[in-house]
Amino acid sequence: MNAGIFLVFVFLVLFILAVCVVASSVKIVPQAHAYVVERLGAYQGTWSVGIHFKMPIFDRVARRVILKEQVVDFAPQPVITKDNVTMRIDTVVFFQITDPKLFTYGVENPIMAIENLTATTLRNIIGELELDQTLTSRETINTKMRASLDEATDPWGIKVNRVELKNIIPPAEIQNSMERQMKAERERREAVTRAEGEKKASVTVAEGKKAAAILEAEAEKQSAILRAEAQKEKMIREAEGQAEAIMKVQQATADGIRMLREAGADEAVLKLKSLEAFAKAADGNATKIIIPSEIQGIAGLASSVKEIMAK
């Protein structure tokens, strides 16, 4: 009885051990991961996504590798520019593992290796630039560092996608000088803006005065034209009135002469009447009047008779 119980116990223990061994031999690799497997201490293979079985005791997972892009933020590193200015620059490196085997066996500590390589590469690049170039050439520095790091880490199964300069920290006295320079630049821009505003205002005022003067001159011109037109119209009216008056006098005289002729008056009386008509016509504003030749003789005779009677 005791022997049977012992056998059952041994069987159960062996069964549990077998289950544990089988369970430990089954491995599931998740998405964006890779497992580097060794057999008896030597590289056996790289497992990708899915379920895998390994030989108990002989096989082991040497390293679990993440294939997603990773980000490493390194602490600020002291660097010296070409003009001997010491500053501190911290970098951010974006990298991705492309070969799990090389990543596992290429270098002992890949992250530390990348950090040291980043520091030395940064010092080499900054050493070729002056302070002003360093502050204004971030994109150029990023591109050079990415190319250099990507080439250097290729034997480690690492691809460097991007390198960014996070902060560039110059010495305190340089920062103070830069702040003073920026303040002076802001004041200069403010003065330029104010001067441009005043210039535009002056131009606007001058243009307004010019437009007002043009409008005033135009108005004066129109007024002069209207006055001239009015004067012209007045003179025309006056001339027409005088002409009409002369025409009426002449018409009345002609009517009188015709009536005298019809009444049988002789030629001398008619000439005298004509002379009287011309005298009345000249009694107005006219300064010159033309007397027909046949009347001039009678006019002279009348003047001589008037002088004899006066004596």
C-alpha positions as YAML, in Angstrom:
chain: A
units: angstrom
residues:
- id: 1
  name: MET
  ca: [0.00, 0.00, 0.00]
- id: 2
  name: ASN
  ca: [2.74, 2.41, 0.91]
- id: 3
  name: ALA
  ca: [4.65, 1.49, -2.25]
- id: 4
  name: GLY
  ca: [1.59, 2.29, -4.38]
- id: 5
  name: ILE
  ca: [1.12, 5.67, -2.76]
- id: 6
  name: PHE
  ca: [4.79, 6.40, -3.27]
- id: 7
  name: LEU
  ca: [4.58, 5.51, -6.96]
- id: 8
  name: VAL
  ca: [1.55, 7.74, -7.41]
- id: 9
  name: PHE
  ca: [3.35, 10.59, -5.70]
- id: 10
  name: VAL
  ca: [6.43, 10.12, -7.88]
- id: 11
  name: PHE
  ca: [4.23, 10.03, -10.98]
- id: 12
  name: LEU
  ca: [2.52, 13.25, -10.00]
- id: 13
  name: VAL
  ca: [5.83, 14.96, -9.35]
- id: 14
  name: LEU
  ca: [7.21, 13.82, -12.68]
- id: 15
  name: PHE
  ca: [4.01, 14.95, -14.43]
- id: 16
  name: ILE
  ca: [4.18, 18.39, -12.85]
- id: 17
  name: LEU
  ca: [7.85, 18.69, -13.76]
- id: 18
  name: ALA
  ca: [7.07, 17.69, -17.36]
- id: 19
  name: VAL
  ca: [4.30, 20.26, -17.56]
- id: 20
  name: CYS
  ca: [6.61, 22.95, -16.19]
- id: 21
  name: VAL
  ca: [9.36, 22.01, -18.64]
- id: 22
  name: VAL
  ca: [6.97, 22.04, -21.60]
- id: 23
  name: ALA
  ca: [5.46, 25.35, -20.45]
- id: 24
  name: SER
  ca: [8.89, 26.91, -20.11]
- id: 25
  name: SER
  ca: [9.79, 25.68, -23.56]
- id: 26
  name: VAL
  ca: [6.90, 27.52, -25.21]
- id: 27
  name: LYS
  ca: [7.64, 31.17, -25.98]
- id: 28
  name: ILE
  ca: [5.39, 33.77, -27.57]
- id: 29
  name: VAL
  ca: [7.11, 36.73, -29.18]
- id: 30
  name: PRO
  ca: [4.88, 39.87, -29.13]
- id: 31
  name: GLN
  ca: [4.54, 42.42, -31.92]
- id: 32
  name: ALA
  ca: [7.55, 44.72, -32.61]
- id: 33
  name: HIS
  ca: [9.86, 42.43, -30.62]
- id: 34
  name: ALA
  ca: [12.53, 39.85, -31.42]
- id: 35
  name: TYR
  ca: [14.21, 37.21, -29.26]
- id: 36
  name: VAL
  ca: [17.84, 36.19, -29.69]
- id: 37
  name: VAL
  ca: [18.18, 32.50, -28.77]
- id: 38
  name: GLU
  ca: [21.38, 30.65, -27.81]
- id: 39
  name: ARG
  ca: [21.95, 26.91, -27.67]
- id: 40
  name: LEU
  ca: [24.66, 25.71, -25.36]
- id: 41
  name: GLY
  ca: [26.04, 29.27, -25.21]
- id: 42
  name: ALA
  ca: [26.23, 29.81, -29.00]
- id: 43
  name: TYR
  ca: [23.92, 31.86, -31.19]
- id: 44
  name: GLN
  ca: [21.12, 29.63, -32.43]
- id: 45
  name: GLY
  ca: [18.68, 32.05, -34.11]
- id: 46
  name: THR
  ca: [16.41, 35.08, -33.88]
- id: 47
  name: TRP
  ca: [12.74, 34.55, -33.18]
- id: 48
  name: SER
  ca: [10.24, 36.91, -34.75]
- id: 49
  name: VAL
  ca: [6.59, 37.47, -33.83]
- id: 50
  name: GLY
  ca: [4.64, 34.29, -32.99]
- id: 51
  name: ILE
  ca: [4.88, 31.12, -30.92]
- id: 52
  name: HIS
  ca: [8.17, 29.24, -30.62]
- id: 53
  name: PHE
  ca: [9.54, 26.15, -28.83]
- id: 54
  name: LYS
  ca: [12.97, 25.83, -27.33]
- id: 55
  name: MET
  ca: [14.81, 22.81, -26.10]
- id: 56
  name: PRO
  ca: [14.79, 22.62, -22.32]
- id: 57
  name: ILE
  ca: [18.13, 23.11, -20.62]
- id: 58
  name: PHE
  ca: [20.00, 23.50, -23.95]
- id: 59
  name: ASP
  ca: [18.30, 26.63, -25.32]
- id: 60
  name: ARG
  ca: [17.88, 30.00, -23.67]
- id: 61
  name: VAL
  ca: [16.66, 33.48, -24.68]
- id: 62
  name: ALA
  ca: [19.81, 35.56, -24.61]
- id: 63
  name: ARG
  ca: [18.11, 38.94, -25.26]
- id: 64
  name: ARG
  ca: [14.66, 40.38, -25.83]
- id: 65
  name: VAL
  ca: [15.00, 43.18, -28.39]
- id: 66
  name: ILE
  ca: [12.47, 45.98, -29.01]
- id: 67
  name: LEU
  ca: [12.15, 46.82, -32.72]
- id: 68
  name: LYS
  ca: [10.16, 50.02, -32.29]
- id: 69
  name: GLU
  ca: [11.83, 53.42, -32.66]
- id: 70
  name: GLN
  ca: [13.33, 54.48, -29.36]
- id: 71
  name: VAL
  ca: [14.26, 57.88, -27.95]
- id: 72
  name: VAL
  ca: [17.25, 58.60, -25.73]
- id: 73
  name: ASP
  ca: [17.71, 62.00, -24.08]
- id: 74
  name: PHE
  ca: [21.34, 62.54, -23.14]
- id: 75
  name: ALA
  ca: [22.53, 64.94, -20.47]
- id: 76
  name: PRO
  ca: [24.15, 68.26, -21.49]
- id: 77
  name: GLN
  ca: [27.72, 67.90, -22.71]
- id: 78
  name: PRO
  ca: [30.39, 70.62, -22.44]
- id: 79
  name: VAL
  ca: [31.73, 71.61, -25.87]
- id: 80
  name: ILE
  ca: [34.16, 74.29, -27.08]
- id: 81
  name: THR
  ca: [33.55, 76.35, -30.20]
- id: 82
  name: LYS
  ca: [36.15, 77.45, -32.73]
- id: 83
  name: ASP
  ca: [36.44, 80.85, -31.02]
- id: 84
  name: ASN
  ca: [37.08, 79.17, -27.62]
- id: 85
  name: VAL
  ca: [33.65, 79.64, -26.07]
- id: 86
  name: THR
  ca: [32.58, 76.82, -23.76]
- id: 87
  name: MET
  ca: [28.89, 75.92, -23.83]
- id: 88
  name: ARG
  ca: [26.69, 73.02, -22.83]
- id: 89
  name: ILE
  ca: [24.51, 71.15, -25.34]
- id: 90
  name: ASP
  ca: [22.13, 68.29, -24.69]
- id: 91
  name: THR
  ca: [20.97, 66.03, -27.51]
- id: 92
  name: VAL
  ca: [18.04, 63.74, -28.26]
- id: 93
  name: VAL
  ca: [18.69, 60.66, -30.43]
- id: 94
  name: PHE
  ca: [15.95, 58.71, -32.21]
- id: 95
  name: PHE
  ca: [17.14, 55.24, -33.18]
- id: 96
  name: GLN
  ca: [15.78, 51.84, -34.19]
- id: 97
  name: ILE
  ca: [17.24, 48.34, -33.92]
- id: 98
  name: THR
  ca: [17.39, 46.74, -37.36]
- id: 99
  name: ASP
  ca: [19.47, 43.63, -36.59]
- id: 100
  name: PRO
  ca: [18.85, 41.98, -33.17]
- id: 101
  name: LYS
  ca: [21.89, 39.70, -33.56]
- id: 102
  name: LEU
  ca: [24.33, 42.57, -34.15]
- id: 103
  name: PHE
  ca: [22.65, 44.58, -31.41]
- id: 104
  name: THR
  ca: [23.16, 41.70, -28.97]
- id: 105
  name: TYR
  ca: [26.72, 40.81, -29.86]
- id: 106
  name: GLY
  ca: [28.08, 44.00, -31.47]
- id: 107
  name: VAL
  ca: [28.74, 46.11, -28.36]
- id: 108
  name: GLU
  ca: [28.46, 45.50, -24.64]
- id: 109
  name: ASN
  ca: [26.22, 48.45, -23.74]
- id: 110
  name: PRO
  ca: [24.67, 49.95, -26.88]
- id: 111
  name: ILE
  ca: [22.97, 52.93, -25.18]
- id: 112
  name: MET
  ca: [26.16, 53.98, -23.41]
- id: 113
  name: ALA
  ca: [28.09, 53.51, -26.63]
- id: 114
  name: ILE
  ca: [25.62, 55.78, -28.47]
- id: 115
  name: GLU
  ca: [25.88, 58.41, -25.73]
- id: 116
  name: ASN
  ca: [29.68, 58.49, -25.84]
- id: 117
  name: LEU
  ca: [29.69, 58.48, -29.63]
- id: 118
  name: THR
  ca: [27.18, 61.36, -29.64]
- id: 119
  name: ALA
  ca: [29.34, 63.41, -27.26]
- id: 120
  name: THR
  ca: [32.53, 62.96, -29.29]
- id: 121
  name: THR
  ca: [30.78, 63.63, -32.60]
- id: 122
  name: LEU
  ca: [29.17, 66.77, -31.17]
- id: 123
  name: ARG
  ca: [32.51, 68.07, -29.93]
- id: 124
  name: ASN
  ca: [34.11, 67.50, -33.34]
- id: 125
  name: ILE
  ca: [31.33, 69.36, -35.20]
- id: 126
  name: ILE
  ca: [31.06, 72.27, -32.76]
- id: 127
  name: GLY
  ca: [34.85, 72.64, -32.72]
- id: 128
  name: GLU
  ca: [34.68, 73.64, -36.40]
- id: 129
  name: LEU
  ca: [32.06, 76.36, -35.81]
- id: 130
  name: GLU
  ca: [32.12, 79.73, -34.11]
- id: 131
  name: LEU
  ca: [29.59, 80.79, -31.48]
- id: 132
  name: ASP
  ca: [27.26, 82.63, -33.86]
- id: 133
  name: GLN
  ca: [27.31, 79.73, -36.33]
- id: 134
  name: THR
  ca: [26.54, 77.28, -33.55]
- id: 135
  name: LEU
  ca: [23.49, 79.26, -32.44]
- id: 136
  name: THR
  ca: [22.12, 79.60, -35.97]
- id: 137
  name: SER
  ca: [23.07, 76.25, -37.55]
- id: 138
  name: ARG
  ca: [20.99, 73.73, -35.62]
- id: 139
  name: GLU
  ca: [19.71, 72.01, -38.76]
- id: 140
  name: THR
  ca: [23.20, 71.66, -40.20]
- id: 141
  name: ILE
  ca: [24.55, 70.23, -36.94]
- id: 142
  name: ASN
  ca: [21.61, 67.80, -36.68]
- id: 143
  name: THR
  ca: [22.18, 66.53, -40.22]
- id: 144
  name: LYS
  ca: [25.92, 66.01, -39.75]
- id: 145
  name: MET
  ca: [25.45, 64.23, -36.43]
- id: 146
  name: ARG
  ca: [22.76, 61.92, -37.80]
- id: 147
  name: ALA
  ca: [24.93, 60.90, -40.76]
- id: 148
  name: SER
  ca: [27.98, 60.30, -38.56]
- id: 149
  name: LEU
  ca: [26.11, 58.35, -35.86]
- id: 150
  name: ASP
  ca: [24.18, 56.25, -38.36]
- id: 151
  name: GLU
  ca: [27.40, 55.19, -40.05]
- id: 152
  name: ALA
  ca: [29.15, 54.46, -36.75]
- id: 153
  name: THR
  ca: [26.29, 52.41, -35.27]
- id: 154
  name: ASP
  ca: [25.63, 50.35, -38.37]
- id: 155
  name: PRO
  ca: [27.90, 47.47, -37.17]
- id: 156
  name: TRP
  ca: [25.79, 47.35, -34.00]
- id: 157
  name: GLY
  ca: [22.54, 46.74, -35.87]
- id: 158
  name: ILE
  ca: [21.26, 50.24, -35.02]
- id: 159
  name: LYS
  ca: [19.84, 52.82, -37.41]
- id: 160
  name: VAL
  ca: [19.89, 56.43, -36.23]
- id: 161
  name: ASN
  ca: [16.82, 58.18, -37.68]
- id: 162
  name: ARG
  ca: [17.15, 61.66, -36.20]
- id: 163
  name: VAL
  ca: [19.38, 63.69, -33.93]
- id: 164
  name: GLU
  ca: [18.11, 66.92, -32.37]
- id: 165
  name: LEU
  ca: [19.94, 69.55, -30.34]
- id: 166
  name: LYS
  ca: [17.58, 70.07, -27.44]
- id: 167
  name: ASN
  ca: [19.24, 73.00, -25.69]
- id: 168
  name: ILE
  ca: [22.28, 75.15, -26.41]
- id: 169
  name: ILE
  ca: [23.37, 76.81, -23.17]
- id: 170
  name: PRO
  ca: [26.11, 79.45, -23.59]
- id: 171
  name: PRO
  ca: [28.00, 80.95, -20.60]
- id: 172
  name: ALA
  ca: [26.21, 83.50, -18.40]
- id: 173
  name: GLU
  ca: [28.20, 86.48, -19.71]
- id: 174
  name: ILE
  ca: [27.39, 85.46, -23.30]
- id: 175
  name: GLN
  ca: [23.71, 85.19, -22.40]
- id: 176
  name: ASN
  ca: [23.76, 88.66, -20.84]
- id: 177
  name: SER
  ca: [25.48, 90.08, -23.91]
- id: 178
  name: MET
  ca: [22.92, 88.40, -26.17]
- id: 179
  name: GLU
  ca: [20.06, 89.78, -24.12]
- id: 180
  name: ARG
  ca: [21.50, 93.31, -24.36]
- id: 181
  name: GLN
  ca: [21.95, 92.86, -28.09]
- id: 182
  name: MET
  ca: [18.39, 91.63, -28.52]
- id: 183
  name: LYS
  ca: [17.09, 94.54, -26.45]
- id: 184
  name: ALA
  ca: [19.02, 97.01, -28.59]
- id: 185
  name: GLU
  ca: [17.69, 95.32, -31.72]
- id: 186
  name: ARG
  ca: [14.12, 95.53, -30.43]
- id: 187
  name: GLU
  ca: [14.59, 99.24, -29.61]
- id: 188
  name: ARG
  ca: [16.05, 99.84, -33.08]
- id: 189
  name: ARG
  ca: [13.12, 98.10, -34.74]
- id: 190
  name: GLU
  ca: [10.72, 100.09, -32.59]
- id: 191
  name: ALA
  ca: [12.41, 103.35, -33.62]
- id: 192
  name: VAL
  ca: [12.32, 102.33, -37.28]
- id: 193
  name: THR
  ca: [8.66, 101.42, -37.01]
- id: 194
  name: ARG
  ca: [7.85, 104.71, -35.29]
- id: 195
  name: ALA
  ca: [9.79, 106.68, -37.94]
- id: 196
  name: GLU
  ca: [8.02, 104.84, -40.74]
- id: 197
  name: GLY
  ca: [4.68, 105.59, -39.09]
- id: 198
  name: GLU
  ca: [5.52, 109.28, -38.79]
- id: 199
  name: LYS
  ca: [6.71, 109.31, -42.41]
- id: 200
  name: LYS
  ca: [3.49, 107.73, -43.62]
- id: 201
  name: ALA
  ca: [1.48, 110.21, -41.54]
- id: 202
  name: SER
  ca: [3.42, 113.16, -43.02]
- id: 203
  name: VAL
  ca: [2.94, 111.79, -46.53]
- id: 204
  name: THR
  ca: [-0.77, 111.35, -45.88]
- id: 205
  name: VAL
  ca: [-1.08, 114.92, -44.57]
- id: 206
  name: ALA
  ca: [0.89, 116.29, -47.55]
- id: 207
  name: GLU
  ca: [-1.23, 114.32, -49.97]
- id: 208
  name: GLY
  ca: [-4.34, 115.65, -48.25]
- id: 209
  name: LYS
  ca: [-3.11, 119.23, -48.55]
- id: 210
  name: LYS
  ca: [-2.16, 118.62, -52.18]
- id: 211
  name: ALA
  ca: [-5.59, 117.21, -52.94]
- id: 212
  name: ALA
  ca: [-7.25, 120.15, -51.16]
- id: 213
  name: ALA
  ca: [-5.14, 122.64, -53.13]
- id: 214
  name: ILE
  ca: [-5.99, 120.86, -56.38]
- id: 215
  name: LEU
  ca: [-9.68, 120.91, -55.52]
- id: 216
  name: GLU
  ca: [-9.46, 124.60, -54.55]
- id: 217
  name: ALA
  ca: [-7.66, 125.49, -57.80]
- id: 218
  name: GLU
  ca: [-10.18, 123.48, -59.77]
- id: 219
  name: ALA
  ca: [-13.01, 125.26, -58.02]
- id: 220
  name: GLU
  ca: [-11.38, 128.66, -58.69]
- id: 221
  name: LYS
  ca: [-10.93, 127.68, -62.33]
- id: 222
  name: GLN
  ca: [-14.57, 126.68, -62.66]
- id: 223
  name: SER
  ca: [-15.61, 129.88, -60.90]
- id: 224
  name: ALA
  ca: [-13.50, 132.01, -63.30]
- id: 225
  name: ILE
  ca: [-14.95, 130.15, -66.26]
- id: 226
  name: LEU
  ca: [-18.45, 130.74, -64.98]
- id: 227
  name: ARG
  ca: [-17.71, 134.45, -64.37]
- id: 228
  name: ALA
  ca: [-16.28, 134.80, -67.87]
- id: 229
  name: GLU
  ca: [-19.27, 133.02, -69.33]
- id: 230
  name: ALA
  ca: [-21.58, 135.30, -67.38]
- id: 231
  name: GLN
  ca: [-19.69, 138.43, -68.55]
- id: 232
  name: LYS
  ca: [-19.74, 137.16, -72.11]
- id: 233
  name: GLU
  ca: [-23.44, 136.48, -71.89]
- id: 234
  name: LYS
  ca: [-24.02, 139.95, -70.41]
- id: 235
  name: MET
  ca: [-22.08, 141.66, -73.19]
- id: 236
  name: ILE
  ca: [-23.93, 139.61, -75.80]
- id: 237
  name: ARG
  ca: [-27.22, 140.56, -74.22]
- id: 238
  name: GLU
  ca: [-26.28, 144.24, -74.10]
- id: 239
  name: ALA
  ca: [-25.10, 144.20, -77.71]
- id: 240
  name: GLU
  ca: [-28.23, 142.42, -78.79]
- id: 241
  name: GLY
  ca: [-30.31, 145.01, -76.85]
- id: 242
  name: GLN
  ca: [-28.48, 147.92, -78.47]
- id: 243
  name: ALA
  ca: [-28.81, 146.34, -81.89]
- id: 244
  name: GLU
  ca: [-32.48, 145.74, -81.31]
- id: 245
  name: ALA
  ca: [-32.93, 149.38, -80.16]
- id: 246
  name: ILE
  ca: [-31.15, 150.70, -83.28]
- id: 247
  name: MET
  ca: [-33.25, 148.41, -85.44]
- id: 248
  name: LYS
  ca: [-36.42, 149.72, -83.84]
- id: 249
  name: VAL
  ca: [-35.29, 153.37, -84.29]
- id: 250
  name: GLN
  ca: [-34.40, 152.71, -87.90]
- id: 251
  name: GLN
  ca: [-37.68, 150.95, -88.41]
- id: 252
  name: ALA
  ca: [-39.58, 153.87, -86.87]
- id: 253
  name: THR
  ca: [-37.60, 156.35, -89.00]
- id: 254
  name: ALA
  ca: [-38.22, 154.33, -92.10]
- id: 255
  name: ASP
  ca: [-41.90, 154.21, -91.28]
- id: 256
  name: GLY
  ca: [-41.92, 158.02, -90.76]
- id: 257
  name: ILE
  ca: [-40.13, 158.68, -94.03]
- id: 258
  name: ARG
  ca: [-42.50, 156.39, -95.83]
- id: 259
  name: MET
  ca: [-45.44, 158.27, -94.35]
- id: 260
  name: LEU
  ca: [-43.85, 161.61, -95.37]
- id: 261
  name: ARG
  ca: [-43.40, 160.37, -98.87]
- id: 262
  name: GLU
  ca: [-46.92, 159.23, -98.97]
- id: 263
  name: ALA
  ca: [-47.93, 162.73, -97.73]
- id: 264
  name: GLY
  ca: [-45.93, 164.35, -100.61]
- id: 265
  name: ALA
  ca: [-42.92, 165.79, -98.69]
- id: 266
  name: ASP
  ca: [-39.94, 166.88, -100.84]
- id: 267
  name: GLU
  ca: [-36.43, 165.38, -100.79]
- id: 268
  name: ALA
  ca: [-34.92, 168.02, -98.48]
- id: 269
  name: VAL
  ca: [-37.44, 167.35, -95.74]
- id: 270
  name: LEU
  ca: [-36.77, 163.65, -95.97]
- id: 271
  name: LYS
  ca: [-33.04, 164.21, -95.63]
- id: 272
  name: LEU
  ca: [-33.60, 166.40, -92.57]
- id: 273
  name: LYS
  ca: [-35.76, 163.76, -90.97]
- id: 274
  name: SER
  ca: [-33.09, 161.20, -91.65]
- id: 275
  name: LEU
  ca: [-30.53, 163.48, -90.00]
- id: 276
  name: GLU
  ca: [-32.74, 163.83, -86.94]
- id: 277
  name: ALA
  ca: [-33.13, 160.09, -86.76]
- id: 278
  name: PHE
  ca: [-29.37, 159.63, -86.81]
- id: 279
  name: ALA
  ca: [-28.99, 162.28, -84.14]
- id: 280
  name: LYS
  ca: [-31.42, 160.45, -81.89]
- id: 281
  name: ALA
  ca: [-29.66, 157.19, -82.55]
- id: 282
  name: ALA
  ca: [-26.33, 158.77, -81.59]
- id: 283
  name: ASP
  ca: [-27.80, 160.26, -78.43]
- id: 284
  name: GLY
  ca: [-27.38, 156.92, -76.59]
- id: 285
  name: ASN
  ca: [-24.19, 155.12, -75.57]
- id: 286
  name: ALA
  ca: [-22.83, 154.98, -79.12]
- id: 287
  name: THR
  ca: [-19.50, 156.76, -79.54]
- id: 288
  name: LYS
  ca: [-19.36, 156.59, -83.34]
- id: 289
  name: ILE
  ca: [-22.05, 156.72, -86.03]
- id: 290
  name: ILE
  ca: [-21.71, 156.66, -89.82]
- id: 291
  name: ILE
  ca: [-23.80, 159.30, -91.73]
- id: 292
  name: PRO
  ca: [-24.63, 158.72, -95.39]
- id: 293
  name: SER
  ca: [-23.00, 161.13, -97.89]
- id: 294
  name: GLU
  ca: [-26.27, 162.57, -99.15]
- id: 295
  name: ILE
  ca: [-27.17, 163.69, -95.63]
- id: 296
  name: GLN
  ca: [-23.75, 165.17, -94.84]
- id: 297
  name: GLY
  ca: [-24.41, 168.19, -97.17]
- id: 298
  name: ILE
  ca: [-27.68, 169.03, -95.50]
- id: 299
  name: ALA
  ca: [-26.04, 168.70, -92.10]
- id: 300
  name: GLY
  ca: [-23.39, 171.25, -93.15]
- id: 301
  name: LEU
  ca: [-26.00, 173.62, -94.52]
- id: 302
  name: ALA
  ca: [-28.03, 173.43, -91.33]
- id: 303
  name: SER
  ca: [-24.94, 174.18, -89.26]
- id: 304
  name: SER
  ca: [-24.13, 177.28, -91.39]
- id: 305
  name: VAL
  ca: [-27.68, 178.61, -91.08]
- id: 306
  name: LYS
  ca: [-27.51, 178.10, -87.31]
- id: 307
  name: GLU
  ca: [-24.27, 180.14, -87.07]
- id: 308
  name: ILE
  ca: [-25.68, 183.05, -89.21]
- id: 309
  name: MET
  ca: [-28.76, 183.27, -87.03]
- id: 310
  name: ALA
  ca: [-26.63, 183.31, -83.94]
- id: 311
  name: LYS
  ca: [-24.76, 186.40, -85.21]
...
